[in-house]
């Protein structure tokens, strides 16, 4: 599934939640200035180009939390519930030497969605041991895998 298919699916699932619970899980889109600042900060602090597909997702919703899947926001979100800011959580992970290999985009109860800086591949890793479960060429493939394997919308 490509990123546009995933974005469309998220919109549909969000509407289902809104119809059932009077509120969906998607948040307001990230502001263009926040996205530009995020790109610069990730490059400066972590030496990588942040996934363009992740940035597309931020243009729809600045992070989200649904059925155990949390996608990090440009900044911590702490209104109805908490979502980590992507810079803060990665700085925290990088205090552990063994985790400096990874840049994390989100988490599910048993899985983290990461980019491996050494292999330059997107990976689903165990949330406790950080052992690779599966790897992918693109962020969208990783996100689709976690959504399907974790039955986020089933």
C-alpha positions, 0 to 999 in steps of 0.5 A, a space after each residue: 500500500 502506498 502512502 496515499 492509500 494509507 492516508 485515505 484509509 486513515 481518513 475512512 477509519 477516522 470517520 468511522 470513529 467519529 460516527 461511532 464515538 462522536 470524535 475521530 482519532 486524527 488531529 489537526 494537520 501539522 503547520 508547514 513551518 513546524 514541518 520545515 523546522 522538524 526537517 532541519 532539526 532531524 538533519 542537524 541532530 540525527 544526520 538523516 532526512 526524515 521520511 517524506 511519507 511521514 511528512 505527508 502523514 503529518 500534513 493530514 494529522 500531527 501524530 495520532 493514537 488509535 487502537 494501540 498505534 501511536 505515531 509521533 507528532 512534531 511536538 508532544 501532544 497533551 490534550 485528551 491523551 499524550 503523544 510523544 514528540 518525535 524529536 524528544 522521544 528520539 533524543 531520549 532513545 539516543 541516551 542509550 548507546 545501543 539505540 543510536 542506530 535507530 530513528 523512531 517514528 511511532 510505536 504499537 504495544 509490541 512493536 516500534 516503527 523505526 528507521 535503521 541508520 546503519 542499514 538505511 531500511 525501515 524496520 518493525 522492531 520488538 518494543 522491548 528488545 529492539 530486535 528486527 521483526 521485518 524490514 522495508 524499503 519505505 515508511 509506508 510499507 512499514 506503517 501498512 505492515 504494523 497496521 495489518 499485523 497488529 489488527 489496528 482497524 479490525 
